[in-house]
Amino acid sequence: MAQPESKKIFFENLSGAGKAIAVLTSGGDAQGMNAAVRAVVRMGLYVGAKVYFIHEGYQGMVDGGENIVEASWESVSSMLQVGGTVIGSARCKEFRSHEGRLKAAHNLVQQGITNLCVIGGDGSLTGANLFREEWSGLLTELVEQGLIEADAVQKYSALHIVGMVGSIDNDFCGTDMTIGTDSALHRIIEVVDAIMTTAQSHQRTFVLEVMGRHCGYLALVSALACGADWVLIPEMPPEDGWEDKMCEKLSATRSRGTRLNIIIVAEGAIDRHGKPITSGIVKDLVVKCLGFDTRVTILGHVQRGGTPSAFDRILASRMGVEAVLALLETTANTPACVVSLCGNQSVRLPLMECVQMTQEVQRAMDGKRFEEAVRLRGRSFENNLRTYKLLAHRKPESELPCCQHNFNVAVLNVGAPAAGMNAAVRSAVRVGISEGHKMFAVNDGFEGFYKGQIKEIKWADVGGWTGQGGTLLGTKRTLPGKHVDKIAEQMRMHNINALLIIGGFEAFLSLLELLTARGKYDEFCVPMVMVPATVSNNVPGSDLSIGADTALNAITATCDRIKQSASGTKRRVFIIETMGGYCGYLASVGGLAAGADAAYIYEEPFDIRDLQANVEHLTEKMKTSIQRGLVLRNENCNDNYTTDFIYQLYSEEGRGVFDSRKNVLGHMQQGGAPSPFDRNFGTKITAKAMQWVSKKLVETYRQGRVFANTEDSCCLLGMRRRALVFQPVVQLKDETDFVHRIPKEQWWLKLRPLMKILAKYKTSYDVSDSGQLMHVVRNRPKDSDASVAM
């Protein structure tokens, strides 16, 4: 997708006065739909439009009456954390008929509604586009039948449609993630992690069936996230004879001492001849061929239920705001668009281009053109499949690249622990071995390095690591600068030809020190690459870090519980302190996900007047509507306005209206099992880093040794907007505030006004990344795998 030219405008230039916007959810429900509805309602009201709920999807539009209700600011309070859709969803046969759409048009015109925000799958969005195309004809019919006045045809001449894709299957082309997918992955991984403990106890094989009749995304990504032994998906049926290969794989895994096997089956899995492969068939096969004690678990609608993840809340909130902006900017000639996610950017795409591409995938599968179906799913799906095969199935020694057998690569963690580090190490080790390298694990970061805590690590050693929190290798904040001589000696002793460092800001500083040390020690003239991993998300050169998503989910879940603790009591405001050092990412994005009223951060200076204004704003809201308030504070946002100070200020100034409580979340933000996002982000970004190492080793191998002393041989691999980019660390120095350990520019600051708008503050919202309709392209540039994370 071509990137839009930046235009510095703010949405105050866009007015919704006189416009009526209706929002509906249609088709299957998905976690996060309520966050999208909330964002549409509040953004619509904020710009001066009237906003309506259409209850029960298209059925409610056809039936009219009490199903079409004007929404207020308060009507969407306390729905952010609720799963499903509170305005209801129903499949409607009547809307498929011309008569049904005529009734729907009449009901909309009666309310003056000409702007529709539809949240659903490709069927719901296709129906919306047909409705839009027929609109003028429907109005003419209504005039002829005497149901509306003739001037209504001119007054309501065009129906504007913006879609958001709500589907746990992630089966819609044109967007990297659909609303609900990440939450469904959370449900699956929670079950898999729980099953693994009982499977290990009894040495069992478990066959898990997940949703996905026509799309294997949930099965594939959950297999990648839990390190499943085998996965079956409809887009890429196994080759004939798969039964024997699968049993050989399971048997080989057991022979290496593993006590369990996990097989994941998409409900729509088929073989090459179109014959269904059910979980029952797989179980019977394992029992018959191997005699393993085998159980089947069908997850079913558990995957649709539960609280939406932090990712889905943020995604849905951003899409909801973008949808309203799109409706404000649309004209009679603007095609219906769908708001999509590309990398970490919201984009607009022509709705029917996306629908047609989605239908092409199904046609390719029906025609048994499976490679084409995988390609049409997009680079994210292709990369997931490629990475899974690379990590799950070990190549025989005879198939390894013979020219690279002598390279030794060391992997280590540096800085504070972050969930997902173990998945990253597993990925590095297995990709390295697949590339023909000998992999070495360094315990306890550079402290362990100079002490000689280095040992070879093999394929089986990292089995089961993806779901483990913290870091099994150990990590320290020690920088290499004071011990470069001893580290160089260890590099020489173990003949280390490349370094892969997984860590946070300390890892970045370490690479800079090792780069400087090249002038004195040739041992450091080897390819070195860093993968960002820190809950603070404060590493320059990358929009996202491994571990940040898990921390966000911990913050969001805790805030949900804290707010619920005040249910039924008097009005209460909670002051929550988050981690992050001087980086306000967790406070800001966590605040957006949890529905906070304010978030105090270092990057956005504030004074006593701002605090007073926030208290007054909350007091006013407490008097009129809400019962609970939430305020987040980054731990280092201000030396004087501490958490205690803010708590005491709110307690005093809110006296008689609300009382206050405070909570310091602390290290719980670093703990716990990694989220599906962090497992996959860690796995895929590290696989790419390891492949870069292999390429650099070949390029720099001369006369029997590796010698790399150029800037581009010491890089940080980061996600920048929509692409993964290798950046020489020396070039990132100018982008870094070393005193406060943060990047000088941070993309997520653009989300802060969105949080304020949804909390009813008057503010400016930069829409320089919005407003241009892009087009779906079949293949992105090769180096631009935007959806590396998921």
C-alpha positions in Angstrom: 0.0 0.0 0.0 1.4 3.4 -0.9 1.9 5.6 2.1 -0.3 8.7 2.2 1.4 12.1 2.0 1.4 13.6 5.4 -1.0 16.5 5.9 -0.9 18.5 9.1 -4.6 19.1 9.8 -6.6 18.6 13.0 -10.1 17.3 13.2 -11.5 20.7 14.5 -11.5 21.5 10.8 -14.1 18.7 10.3 -17.6 19.3 11.6 -20.3 16.7 12.1 -23.0 19.3 12.8 -26.3 18.3 11.1 -25.1 14.8 10.3 -26.6 11.7 11.7 -24.4 8.6 12.1 -25.8 5.1 12.9 -23.6 2.2 14.2 -24.6 -1.5 14.0 -22.9 -4.8 14.6 -23.8 -7.7 12.3 -22.9 -11.3 11.8 -21.0 -13.2 14.4 -19.9 -11.3 17.5 -16.3 -10.6 18.4 -14.6 -9.2 21.5 -13.8 -5.6 21.0 -16.9 -4.7 19.1 -18.1 -2.7 22.1 -14.9 -0.7 22.2 -15.6 0.2 18.5 -19.2 1.2 19.2 -18.1 3.3 22.1 -15.5 5.1 20.0 -17.9 5.8 17.2 -20.5 7.2 19.6 -18.2 9.4 21.5 -16.3 10.7 18.5 -19.5 11.3 16.7 -20.9 13.3 19.6 -17.6 15.1 20.0 -17.7 16.5 16.5 -21.4 17.5 16.8 -23.2 14.7 15.0 -26.2 12.8 16.2 -25.4 9.2 16.8 -27.8 6.3 16.8 -27.6 2.6 17.9 -29.2 0.1 15.5 -29.9 -2.9 17.8 -29.8 -6.5 16.4 -27.8 -5.6 13.3 -29.6 -5.5 9.9 -32.7 -7.1 11.5 -33.1 -4.0 13.7 -32.6 -1.8 10.7 -35.4 -3.6 8.8 -37.7 -3.7 11.8 -37.1 -0.1 12.9 -39.0 1.3 15.8 -37.3 0.9 19.2 -34.4 -0.9 17.5 -33.0 2.5 16.3 -32.2 4.6 19.3 -30.3 7.8 19.7 -27.1 7.3 21.7 -25.7 9.5 24.5 -22.3 9.8 26.0 -23.3 7.9 29.1 -25.0 5.1 27.1 -21.6 3.7 26.2 -20.0 4.0 29.7 -18.6 0.8 31.3 -18.8 -1.2 28.0 -15.1 -1.1 27.0 -14.3 -4.2 29.0 -17.4 -6.2 28.0 -17.1 -9.0 25.5 -19.6 -9.6 22.6 -21.7 -6.7 21.5 -24.2 -5.0 23.8 -26.3 -3.6 21.0 -26.9 -7.1 19.7 -26.1 -8.9 16.4 -28.4 -11.0 14.2 -28.3 -12.5 10.8 -31.1 -11.2 8.7 -32.5 -13.0 5.7 -35.0 -10.2 5.1 -32.3 -7.7 4.4 -31.1 -9.8 1.5 -34.3 -9.1 -0.3 -35.1 -5.9 -2.0 -38.2 -5.5 0.1 -36.2 -5.8 3.3 -33.7 -3.1 2.1 -36.7 -0.8 1.2 -38.0 -1.1 4.8 -34.5 -0.4 6.1 -34.1 2.7 3.9 -37.5 4.0 5.1 -36.5 3.6 8.8 -33.2 5.4 8.3 -34.8 8.3 6.4 -37.3 8.7 9.2 -34.4 9.4 11.6 -32.4 11.4 9.0 -29.6 8.9 9.0 -27.3 8.9 5.9 -24.1 7.7 7.5 -23.6 4.1 8.5 -20.8 2.5 10.4 -21.0 -1.2 10.0 -19.0 -3.6 12.2 -19.0 -7.1 10.9 -17.5 -9.6 8.5 -17.3 -9.6 4.7 -21.0 -10.7 4.3 -22.2 -7.8 6.4 -20.0 -5.3 4.6 -21.0 -6.6 1.2 -24.6 -6.2 2.1 -23.9 -2.6 3.3 -22.3 -1.7 0.0 -25.3 -3.1 -2.0 -27.6 -1.1 0.2 -25.5 2.0 -0.6 -25.6 1.4 -4.4 -29.4 0.9 -4.3 -30.0 3.9 -2.0 -31.2 6.5 -4.5 -33.5 3.9 -6.2 -34.9 2.9 -2.8 -35.7 6.5 -2.0 -37.5 7.0 -5.3 -39.6 3.9 -4.6 -40.5 5.3 -1.2 -41.6 8.6 -2.7 -43.7 6.6 -5.3 -45.4 4.7 -2.5 -46.1 7.9 -0.6 -44.0 6.9 2.4 -41.6 9.9 2.3 -41.8 13.4 0.8 -40.3 14.1 -2.6 -37.8 16.6 -1.2 -36.3 13.8 1.0 -34.7 12.3 -2.1 -32.6 15.4 -2.5 -32.0 16.0 1.2 -30.9 12.4 1.8 -29.5 11.8 -1.6 -26.4 9.7 -0.7 -25.8 6.9 1.9 -22.2 6.9 3.2 -20.8 3.6 4.4 -17.6 2.9 6.5 -16.9 -0.6 7.6 -14.8 -2.1 10.5 -14.1 -5.8 10.4 -15.2 -7.6 13.5 -14.3 -11.3 13.1 -12.3 -13.6 15.3 -11.1 -15.6 12.2 -9.0 -12.8 10.8 -10.3 -13.9 7.4 -10.7 -10.4 5.7 -8.1 -9.4 3.2 -6.7 -5.9 3.4 -6.2 -5.7 7.2 -3.4 -7.3 9.3 -5.8 -7.9 12.2 -9.5 -7.9 12.6 -11.3 -6.9 15.8 -11.6 -9.9 18.1 -8.8 -12.0 16.7 -6.3 -11.2 19.4 -8.8 -11.9 22.1 -9.7 -15.2 20.6 -6.0 -16.1 20.5 -5.9 -15.3 24.2 -8.7 -17.7 24.9 -6.9 -20.4 22.9 -3.5 -19.9 24.5 -5.0 -19.9 28.0 -6.5 -23.3 27.3 -3.4 -24.7 25.6 -1.2 -23.5 28.6 -3.6 -25.2 31.0 -3.8 -28.4 29.0 0.0 -28.6 28.7 0.4 -29.1 32.5 -2.0 -32.0 32.6 -0.7 -33.5 29.4 2.8 -33.4 30.9 1.6 -35.2 34.0 0.2 -38.1 32.1 2.4 -38.2 29.0 -0.6 -37.5 26.8 -1.2 -36.2 23.3 -3.9 -33.5 23.0 -5.7 -32.7 19.8 -7.2 -29.2 20.0 -9.9 -28.0 17.6 -10.1 -24.3 17.1 -12.5 -22.2 15.0 -11.8 -21.4 11.4 -14.1 -23.0 8.8 -12.5 -21.2 5.9 -9.4 -19.6 7.4 -6.6 -21.2 9.4 -5.3 -18.1 11.0 -6.3 -19.0 14.6 -4.9 -22.5 14.3 -1.7 -21.4 12.7 -0.9 -18.5 15.0 -1.8 -20.4 18.2 0.4 -23.3 17.0 3.2 -20.8 16.5 2.5 -19.3 20.0 2.5 -22.6 21.9 5.1 -24.5 19.8 2.6 -27.2 18.7 4.0 -30.3 17.1 1.5 -30.3 14.2 -1.1 -28.0 12.7 -3.8 -28.6 10.1 -5.3 -25.6 8.3 -7.6 -25.3 5.2 -5.4 -23.0 3.2 -2.5 -25.5 3.1 -3.6 -29.1 3.4 -0.9 -31.6 4.2 0.7 -33.6 1.4 -0.5 -37.1 0.8 1.1 -39.5 3.3 0.9 -36.8 6.0 -0.4 -39.4 8.5 2.9 -41.2 8.6 5.0 -38.0 8.7 2.9 -36.6 11.6 3.3 -39.9 13.6 7.1 -39.9 12.9 7.3 -36.3 14.2 5.3 -37.1 17.3 7.4 -40.2 18.0 10.7 -38.3 17.4 9.6 -35.6 19.9 8.8 -38.2 22.5 12.1 -40.0 22.0 14.0 -36.8 22.9 12.4 -36.9 26.4 9.3 -34.7 25.8 6.3 -35.9 27.8 3.5 -34.5 25.7 2.4 -33.6 22.2 0.0 -30.8 21.0 -1.8 -31.0 17.7 -4.0 -28.1 16.6 -6.7 -28.6 14.0 -8.7 -25.8 12.4 -12.4 -26.8 12.2 -12.2 -26.4 8.4 -9.0 -28.5 7.9 -9.0 -30.7 4.8 -6.6 -33.0 2.9 -5.4 -32.4 -0.6 -8.5 -34.0 -2.1 -10.9 -31.8 -0.1 -11.8 -34.5 2.5 -12.3 -33.1 6.0 -9.7 -33.8 8.6 -11.5 -33.7 12.0 -10.0 -33.8 15.5 -11.5 -37.2 16.0 -9.8 -38.6 12.9 -6.4 -37.2 14.1 -7.0 -38.7 17.6 -7.9 -42.2 16.1 -4.8 -42.0 13.9 -2.4 -41.3 16.8 -3.9 -44.0 19.0 -3.8 -46.6 16.1 -0.3 -45.8 14.9 1.5 -44.9 18.1 -0.6 -46.1 21.0 -0.3 -42.8 22.7 -2.9 -41.8 25.3 -4.7 -39.1 23.3 -7.5 -36.7 24.2 -9.6 -34.3 22.1 -10.6 -30.8 23.3 -12.9 -28.7 21.1 -12.8 -25.1 22.2 -16.0 -24.0 20.4 -17.6 -20.7 21.4 -15.2 -20.2 24.3 -13.0 -18.4 21.7 -15.7 -15.8 21.0 -16.3 -15.0 24.7 -14.6 -13.2 27.5 -13.1 -9.8 28.0 -11.4 -8.2 25.0 -7.6 -8.0 25.1 -5.7 -4.7 25.4 -4.8 -5.0 21.7 -8.4 -5.4 20.6 -9.6 -2.5 22.7 -6.9 -0.2 21.3 -7.5 -1.5 17.8 -11.3 -1.0 18.0 -11.0 2.4 19.6 -8.6 3.7 16.9 -10.8 2.2 14.1 -13.9 3.7 15.6 -12.4 7.2 15.6 -11.0 6.7 12.1 -14.4 5.5 10.9 -16.1 8.7 12.1 -13.4 10.8 10.5 -13.9 8.9 7.2 -17.7 9.6 7.4 -17.1 13.3 8.0 -14.8 13.5 4.9 -16.8 11.4 2.5 -18.6 12.8 -0.5 -21.3 11.4 -2.8 -18.5 10.1 -5.1 -16.4 8.4 -2.3 -16.6 4.6 -2.5 -17.5 2.7 0.6 -14.4 2.1 2.6 -13.2 -0.2 5.3 -10.9 1.0 8.1 -8.0 -1.4 8.4 -4.7 -1.9 10.3 -1.4 -2.0 8.5 1.5 -2.5 10.8 0.6 -0.1 13.6 -1.1 2.4 11.3 -4.8 2.9 10.6 -5.6 3.0 6.9 -8.7 3.2 4.7 -9.2 0.8 1.8 -12.1 0.5 -0.7 -14.5 -2.0 0.8 -15.2 -4.0 -2.3 -11.6 -4.4 -3.2 -11.1 -6.1 0.1 -14.2 -8.2 -0.3 -13.2 -9.3 -3.8 -9.7 -10.3 -2.6 -11.3 -12.2 0.3 -13.5 -14.1 -2.1 -10.5 -14.8 -4.4 -9.0 -16.7 -1.5 -12.0 -19.0 -1.2 -12.1 -19.5 -5.0 -8.4 -20.5 -4.9 -9.1 -23.0 -2.1 -12.1 -24.4 -4.0 -9.9 -24.8 -7.0 -7.2 -26.6 -4.9 -4.7 -23.8 -5.7 -3.5 -23.8 -2.2 -0.2 -22.0 -2.6 -2.2 -19.2 -4.3 -4.6 -19.1 -1.4 -1.8 -18.7 1.1 -0.3 -15.9 -1.0 -3.7 -14.1 -1.2 -4.1 -14.2 2.5 -1.2 -11.8 2.7 2.5 -11.6 3.7 1.6 -11.9 7.4 -0.1 -15.3 6.8 2.7 -16.4 4.6 5.3 -15.4 7.1 3.4 -17.2 9.9 3.3 -20.4 7.9 7.0 -20.2 6.9 8.1 -19.5 10.4 6.0 -22.3 11.9 7.5 -24.8 9.5 11.0 -23.5 10.2 10.7 -23.9 14.0 8.5 -26.9 14.3 10.2 -29.3 11.9 13.9 -29.9 12.2 15.8 -30.5 8.9 18.0 -33.6 8.7 21.7 -32.9 8.9 22.1 -33.7 5.2 19.8 -30.8 4.3 21.5 -28.2 6.4 23.6 -25.5 4.5 27.0 -27.2 4.4 28.9 -23.9 3.8 27.9 -22.5 7.2 28.5 -25.4 9.5 31.5 -23.8 11.2 29.8 -20.6 12.4 29.2 -20.1 16.1 26.5 -17.7 17.1 25.9 -16.6 20.7 22.5 -15.4 22.0 21.9 -13.6 25.3 19.4 -11.4 27.2 20.4 -8.0 28.5 18.4 -5.7 30.8 15.2 -6.3 32.8 13.2 -9.5 32.0 10.3 -9.2 29.6 7.6 -11.8 28.7 8.4 -13.2 25.3 12.1 -13.3 25.7 12.1 -17.1 25.9 10.1 -17.4 22.7 12.7 -15.1 21.1 15.6 -17.3 22.3 13.8 -20.4 21.1 13.4 -18.9 17.7 17.0 -17.7 17.5 18.3 -21.2 18.4 16.1 -23.2 16.0 16.5 -20.8 13.1 20.3 -20.7 13.7 20.5 -24.5 13.7 18.3 -24.7 10.6 20.8 -22.3 8.9 23.6 -24.6 9.8 25.1 -22.7 12.8 26.2 -23.9 16.2 24.3 -21.9 18.8 25.6 -20.9 22.2 23.5 -19.6 25.1 25.0 -17.0 27.4 23.5 -17.0 30.9 23.0 -13.8 32.9 23.7 -11.3 30.1 27.2 -9.7 29.8 27.9 -10.5 33.5 27.7 -14.2 32.6 29.5 -13.6 29.4 32.7 -12.3 31.0 32.5 -15.0 33.6 32.4 -17.7 30.9 28.8 -18.9 31.5 28.5 -20.0 27.9 27.4 -23.3 26.6 26.1 -24.8 23.4 22.3 -25.0 23.2 20.6 -27.5 20.9 17.2 -27.9 19.2 15.5 -29.9 21.9 16.8 -27.7 24.7 14.4 -24.9 23.9 11.3 -27.1 23.6 8.3 -25.7 25.5 10.0 -22.3 26.0 7.4 -20.1 24.1 4.9 -20.1 27.0 7.4 -19.4 29.7 7.4 -16.0 31.3 10.6 -14.1 32.3 13.8 -15.4 30.9 15.2 -18.9 31.3 18.7 -17.8 30.3 18.7 -15.2 33.0 19.5 -11.5 32.4 21.4 -8.7 34.1 21.6 -4.9 33.5 25.4 -5.1 33.4 27.0 -3.3 30.5 30.0 -4.8 28.7 32.2 -1.6 28.8 34.1 -2.5 32.0 34.7 -6.1 31.0 35.4 -5.9 27.2 38.8 -7.5 27.7 37.3 -10.6 29.4 34.4 -10.7 27.0 36.8 -10.6 24.0 38.7 -13.4 25.6 35.5 -15.5 25.9 34.6 -14.7 22.3 38.0 -15.9 21.2 37.9 -19.1 23.4 34.5 -20.1 22.0 35.2 -18.8 18.5 32.0 -16.7 18.5 31.3 -15.4 15.0 28.1 -13.4 15.7 26.1 -12.0 18.5 22.3 -11.8 18.9 21.2 -9.7 21.8 17.6 -9.7 23.1 16.9 -6.8 25.5 15.9 -3.3 26.3 17.7 0.0 26.5 20.7 -1.6 28.2 21.0 -3.9 25.1 21.1 -0.8 22.9 23.8 0.8 25.1 25.8 -2.5 25.1 25.8 -2.6 21.3 27.2 1.0 21.2 29.9 0.0 23.6 30.8 -3.1 21.6 30.9 -1.1 18.4 33.4 1.3 20.1 35.5 -1.6 21.3 36.0 -2.9 17.7 38.9 -0.4 17.4 40.8 -2.3 20.1 39.5 -5.9 19.9 39.0 -7.7 16.6 36.8 -10.2 18.4 34.0 -7.7 18.2 34.4 -7.3 14.4 31.5 -9.8 13.9 27.9 -9.3 12.9 25.9 -8.1 15.9 22.1 -7.5 16.0 19.7 -6.5 18.7 16.0 -7.4 19.1 14.1 -5.0 21.4 12.5 -6.6 24.4 11.3 -4.5 27.3 8.0 -3.8 29.0 8.8 -0.1 28.9 8.8 0.0 25.0 11.5 2.7 25.2 14.1 1.4 22.7 14.9 3.8 19.9 14.4 2.6 16.4 11.4 0.4 17.1 7.7 1.3 17.6 7.1 -2.0 19.6 9.2 -4.1 21.9 8.7 -7.7 23.0 7.0 -7.8 26.4 5.1 -4.5 26.1 1.8 -6.2 25.1 1.9 -8.6 28.0 2.4 -5.6 30.4 -0.5 -3.8 28.8 -2.8 -6.7 29.3 -1.7 -7.0 32.9 -2.4 -3.3 33.4 -5.8 -3.5 31.6 -6.9 -6.6 33.5 -5.9 -5.0 36.9 -7.7 -1.7 36.1 -10.8 -3.7 35.2 -10.7 -5.4 38.5 -10.0 -2.3 40.4 -12.9 -0.4 38.8 -15.2 -3.4 39.4 -14.2 -3.3 43.1 -16.1 0.1 43.4 -19.2 -1.4 41.8 -22.2 -0.6 44.0 -20.2 1.7 46.3 -20.1 5.5 46.3 -18.3 7.4 43.6 -14.6 6.7 43.5 -11.5 7.6 41.6 -8.5 5.3 41.4 -4.9 6.6 41.0 -2.8 3.8 39.3 1.0 3.9 39.0 2.6 2.1 36.1 6.2 1.2 35.2 8.1 2.5 32.2 10.9 4.6 33.6 10.6 7.9 31.8 8.6 6.4 28.9 4.9 7.0 29.1 3.9 4.2 26.7 2.3 1.9 29.3 0.5 4.7 31.1 -0.9 6.2 27.8 -1.8 3.1 25.9 -2.9 1.3 29.0 -5.1 4.3 29.8 -6.6 4.1 26.3 -7.3 0.3 26.8 -8.7 0.7 30.3 -10.8 3.8 29.6 -8.8 6.1 31.8 -9.8 9.7 32.4 -6.2 11.0 32.5 -2.7 9.6 32.2 0.3 11.6 33.4 3.6 11.1 31.6 7.1 12.7 31.4 6.8 13.3 27.7 3.8 15.6 28.2 4.7 18.1 31.0 2.0 19.1 33.3 1.6 21.5 36.3 -0.7 22.1 39.2 -3.2 23.9 36.9 -3.5 20.8 34.7 -4.1 18.6 37.8 -6.7 21.0 39.1 -8.5 21.0 35.7 -8.5 17.2 35.7 -10.0 17.1 39.1 -12.7 19.6 38.1 -13.4 17.6 35.0 -13.8 14.4 36.9 -15.9 16.1 39.5 -18.3 17.4 36.9 -18.6 13.9 35.3 -19.1 12.3 38.7 -22.0 14.6 39.5 -23.8 13.9 36.2 -23.1 10.3 35.1 -20.1 8.1 35.9 -19.5 6.3 39.2 -15.9 5.4 38.8 -12.8 7.3 37.6 -9.4 6.0 36.6 -6.2 8.0 36.5 -2.9 6.5 35.4 0.5 7.9 36.3 3.9 6.9 34.8 6.4 6.2 37.7 8.8 8.9 36.6 6.5 11.5 35.1 7.3 14.2 37.6 9.7 14.3 40.6 7.3 16.5 42.7 3.8 15.3 41.6 4.2 11.9 43.0 1.5 9.2 43.1 1.0 10.1 46.8 0.7 13.8 45.9 -1.9 13.2 43.2 -3.8 10.8 45.4 -4.0 13.4 48.2 -4.9 16.2 45.8 -7.8 14.2 44.3 -8.9 13.1 47.8 -9.0 16.7 49.0 -10.5 18.4 45.9 -13.0 15.7 45.3 -14.3 15.7 48.9 -18.1 15.5 49.0 -18.3 14.2 45.4 -15.9 11.2 45.3 -13.3 9.5 47.3 -9.9 8.3 46.1 -7.8 5.1 46.2 -4.3 4.5 44.9 -2.5 1.4 43.6 1.1 0.8 42.5 1.1 -2.1 40.1 4.9 -2.7 40.3 6.6 -5.8 39.0 3.4 -7.7 38.2 3.7 -5.8 34.9 6.8 -7.8 34.1 5.5 -11.2 35.2 3.1 -13.8 33.9 2.9 -15.9 30.8 3.6 -13.9 27.6 0.6 -12.9 25.5 0.0 -14.4 22.1 1.1 -11.1 20.5 4.5 -11.2 22.4 5.1 -14.9 21.7 4.6 -14.3 18.0 6.3 -11.0 17.8 9.3 -12.4 19.6 9.3 -15.5 17.5 9.1 -13.8 14.1 11.3 -10.7 14.7 14.0 -12.9 16.1 13.8 -15.4 13.2 14.3 -12.4 10.8 17.2 -11.2 12.9 18.8 -14.7 12.8 18.4 -14.8 9.0 20.1 -11.4 8.8 23.0 -12.8 10.9 23.4 -15.7 8.4 23.5 -13.4 5.5 26.1 -11.1 7.1 28.2 -14.1 8.1 28.4 -15.2 4.5 29.1 -11.6 3.3 31.9 -11.0 5.8 33.6 -14.4 5.7 37.0 -13.8 4.1 40.2 -15.9 4.1 39.0 -18.3 6.7 37.6 -15.8 9.2 34.6 -13.5 9.8 35.6 -9.8 9.8 32.8 -7.2 10.0 33.7 -3.7 11.0 31.2 -1.5 9.1 28.3 0.4 10.7 25.7 -1.8 9.0 27.1 -5.0 10.6 26.0 -3.7 14.1 22.2 -3.2 13.9 19.0 -3.0 15.8 16.0 -4.7 14.2 12.9 -2.7 14.9 9.3 -2.2 13.6 8.9 1.3 12.0 5.3 2.1 11.1 4.6 -0.7 8.6 8.0 -2.3 8.1 10.7 -4.2 9.9 13.9 -2.3 9.5 17.6 -3.1 10.3 19.2 0.1 11.5 22.8 0.7 12.4 22.9 1.5 16.1 25.3 4.4 15.6 22.7 6.1 13.4 20.1 5.9 16.2 22.2 8.0 18.6 20.8 11.2 17.3 17.3 9.9 17.8 17.9 9.1 21.5 17.5 11.0 24.8 20.2 9.1 26.7 19.6 11.0 30.0 15.9 9.8 30.2 16.5 6.6 28.2 13.7 7.2 25.6 13.5 8.0 21.9 13.2 11.6 21.1 10.1 10.9 18.9 7.5 8.4 19.9 4.6 7.4 17.6 2.1 6.5 20.4 2.0 10.2 21.6 -0.5 10.6 18.7 -2.9 8.3 20.6 -3.1 10.5 23.7 -5.6 13.0 22.2 -7.8 10.0 21.3 -7.8 8.9 25.0 -8.7 12.4 26.0 -11.5 12.7 23.4 -13.0 9.4 24.6 -12.8 10.8 28.2 -14.8 13.9 27.1 -11.9 16.4 27.1 -11.7 19.2 24.5 -8.5 18.7 22.6 -6.8 18.6 19.1 -6.4 15.3 17.2 -3.8 15.1 14.5 -5.2 13.4 11.5 -2.2 13.8 9.3 -2.1 10.0 8.8 -5.7 9.8 7.8 -7.9 10.9 5.0 -6.5 9.2 1.9 -8.1 6.1 0.4 -5.5 3.5 -0.5 -5.8 0.4 -2.6 -5.3 -3.2 -1.8 -2.2 -4.7 -3.3 -1.5 -8.3 -3.7 2.1 -8.2 -2.5 3.9 -5.7 -0.4 7.6 -5.0 -0.9 9.7 -7.9 0.3 11.3 -6.1 3.2 8.0 -4.7 4.4 6.4 -7.5 6.4 4.2 -5.1 8.3 2.4 -7.5 10.4 5.4 -9.2 11.9 3.8 -9.3 15.3 0.6 -11.2 14.4 
